[in-house]
């Protein structure tokens, strides 16, 4: 046998292997069994519960799984078999899309007990039904009896009423519940602005305030397009077209709603102080205490850290004050 080589006999045949190749193979096998330290972090040891396995709930679970920030995503719906099918489908997409988050299903709301974040979506159909109104409030009441400590994200477009009533009637701390749909609207407005300005929406920074669909104020004074003031990039007619288009962008589509809900849930999990436009309950920020509006929000771990009302022109300020004064 030549120096540096060895001969392996397998069923009478000879296989010549460089010793270094064998060492590399052993290292690859060891690496395959290695669990990186990240898996032990608090974030990926956490559970996100999605209430409802409808169209929004299924897409939300998928968006959360793709983010790979939670250890487990749990779909809870009385239609457990349907929820289980969606969970299995998402799990099977993991190796293709490169995520390893576990996705499971349950019918019992008691499965919210260990959740780090609870997201309200929509009950399975057909048709899918957003958790909203008194039905949604009753669901929240039951969940709070099981897990009163987890922050709540209401992912549907009708969340403003639910957020407001949860704070007023159920005593949920205003920092512990938000609605994520306005983040999807803000993204849609950025796309619209980008089309008018012929730039990528990634170069558009705009903040919204108000109540969709027809009482939304775009804070042009604080916005930027490619680093420039919007008024220096867009003409009066373009600004008017965008303003007229905003109500028609509501409600956002299910994929946009799911992505927005997932981003807010992740911000609540890791405490990243990113700013997203959400339905949130105002308190010291405005004279109209307890009202819910779409406003820019920053998060800390498990709660809203602060509400940052954008700089508004006198006309925008009047429009926003009218939103807060209205009971719609």
Secondary structure, 3 states (H helix, E strand, C coil): CCCCEEEEEECCEEEEEEHHHHHHHHHHHHHHHCCCHHHHCCCCCCEEEEECCCHHHHHHHHHHHHHCCCCEEEEECCCHHHHHHHHHHHHHHHHHHCCCCEEEEECCHHHHCCCCEEEECEECCCCCEECCHHHHHHHHHHHHHHCCCCEEEECCCCHHHHHHHHHHHCCCCHHHEEECHHHHHHHHHHHHHHHHHCCCHHHEECCEEEECCCEEEECHHHCEECCECHHHHCCHHHHHHHHHHHHHHCCCCHHHHHHHHHHHHHHHHHCCCCEEEEEEECCCCCCCCCCEEEEEEEEECCEEEEECCCCCCHHHHHHHHHHHHCCC
